[in-house]
Structures are given as structure tokens and as C-alpha cells.
Amino acid sequence: MFDFFVEGGWGMWPILVFGMVTVGAGLQFARRPEPGKLGFIVAMGLTTLVATIHATWIDLGAVFSYLSDPAKVPDGELARVLVVGLKESTRPGSLGGLLLAIACLLSAVGVLRAGRAA
């Protein structure tokens, strides 16, 4: 798991922080569904999504920048380095997607509970 996080680069930290805040807000909403909390959950979810997209773009830029230097990557290794770099560039999306899915599930539980209480 540590390698997964390291492969994603520094952009994994904001995804983790924003994502955990979103999950925490979703958990609170699932426990006590108050409609006023939904705006915060949505805003934090969007923040997590933007951080995820940003980290992915940074990772892709780093890969392409590295590949553009023939002194660093000989032509015979180009395909392998590209595939490894693209694999590592998917890490932010995996982490962000997981945290957003959990937060959405918890929010859905809160919406269900709110509907039953009304």
C-alpha cells in the first residue's frame, strides 16, 4: 500500500486529506441526516475530484517530460517506461475514486434515513 501511495506522487496527500474529510462528513450525515450538511459534502466531493484530476495531470506531465529527454530514456526502453509511468499516473484516480465512492454511499444512506424519518 505504501508503494501505491508513493507511486501516485505528492498529489496523493491532498486527495487523502480532502477525501477523508468528505468521507467523515458523509459518515456524520449517515448518522444524523440534516439537509444542511449535504452542501458541504458536495463541495468537499468536488474538491476531492478536482484534486484527483490535478494530481493525475501532474503525474502525466512528469511522465511525458521524462520521456521527452532521449538522454534519460533510450528508444528501446520508451514503451516500457511509458507503460510504467501511465500505471503510476492512475494512482490518484484510484485513491480519489475509492474515497468518493465511500462518501457517496454514506450520503445515500443518510438520504435514505432522512426520507424514512420524514
C-alpha positions as a printed Julia matrix, in Angstrom:
118×3 Matrix{Float64}:
   0.0    0.0     0.0
   2.9    2.33    0.74
   4.26   1.81   -2.79
   0.82   2.58   -4.24
   0.8    5.9    -2.39
   4.38   6.79   -3.33
   3.79   5.93   -6.99
   0.96   8.47   -7.11
   3.28  11.31   -6.14
   2.81  14.25   -3.81
  -0.7   14.88   -5.15
  -1.91  11.87   -3.17
  -1.73  13.9     0.06
  -4.43  16.46   -0.8
  -6.59  13.67   -2.21
  -6.24  11.75    1.05
  -6.97  14.77    3.23
  -9.91  16.1     1.2
 -11.25  12.61    0.63
 -11.17  11.7     4.31
 -12.96  14.95    5.2
 -15.6   14.07    2.61
 -15.95  10.53    3.98
 -16.18  11.91    7.53
 -18.91  14.34    6.5
 -20.75  11.51    4.74
 -20.49   9.38    7.87
 -21.9   12.21   10.0
 -24.74  12.65    7.54
 -25.48   8.91    7.57
 -25.7    9.02   11.37
 -27.76  12.22   11.62
 -29.22  13.27    8.29
 -29.65  17.03    8.28
 -30.23  18.52    4.82
 -27.89  21.43    5.58
 -24.91  19.06    5.63
 -25.36  17.99    2.01
 -23.91  21.21    0.6
 -20.66  20.68    2.48
 -20.46  17.05    1.34
 -20.98  18.09   -2.29
 -18.4   20.9    -2.04
 -15.81  18.61   -0.45
 -16.57  15.91   -3.01
 -15.91  18.38   -5.81
 -12.71  19.48   -4.08
 -11.58  15.85   -3.88
 -12.46  15.33   -7.54
 -10.52  18.42   -8.65
  -7.5   17.37   -6.54
  -7.67  13.92   -8.13
  -7.77  15.29  -11.67
  -5.0   17.77  -10.9
  -2.72  15.09   -9.42
  -3.33  12.83  -12.42
  -2.44  15.63  -14.86
   0.72  16.42  -12.88
   1.72  12.75  -12.98
   1.08  12.53  -16.72
   3.11  15.7   -17.27
   6.01  14.25  -15.3
   5.92  11.05  -17.35
   5.85  12.88  -20.67
   8.55  15.29  -19.56
  10.79  12.38  -18.56
  10.11  10.57  -21.84
  10.95  13.64  -23.91
  14.61  13.53  -22.85
  16.47  10.97  -25.02
  19.38  11.0   -22.56
  17.12   9.59  -19.83
  15.17   7.05  -21.87
  16.78   5.18  -24.77
  14.47   4.4   -27.7
  14.46   0.69  -26.82
  13.02   1.41  -23.37
  10.48   4.02  -24.41
   7.42   1.74  -24.44
   8.19   0.11  -21.09
   8.86   3.43  -19.35
   5.66   4.86  -20.84
   3.57   1.95  -19.57
   5.1    2.11  -16.09
   4.58   5.88  -15.99
   0.97   5.59  -17.1
   0.37   2.9   -14.47
   1.69   5.19  -11.76
  -0.41   8.05  -13.13
  -3.58   6.06  -12.4
  -2.89   6.0    -8.65
  -4.51   9.37   -7.84
  -7.67   8.35   -9.69
  -7.82   5.07   -7.82
  -7.49   6.71   -4.4
  -9.82   9.6    -5.19
 -12.4    7.31   -6.77
 -12.4    4.99   -3.76
 -12.85   7.82   -1.26
 -15.57   9.47   -3.34
 -17.43   6.18   -3.75
 -17.41   5.61    0.02
 -18.58   9.18    0.68
 -21.39   8.81   -1.88
 -22.5    5.53   -0.32
 -22.6    7.06    3.14
 -24.51  10.07    1.82
 -27.02   7.76    0.15
 -27.59   6.05    3.5
 -28.24   9.46    5.05
 -30.7   10.41    2.32
 -32.5    7.11    2.79
 -32.69   7.62    6.56
 -33.89  11.2     6.12
 -36.67  10.02    3.8
 -37.83   7.43    6.33
 -37.82   9.93    9.19
 -40.0   12.42    7.33
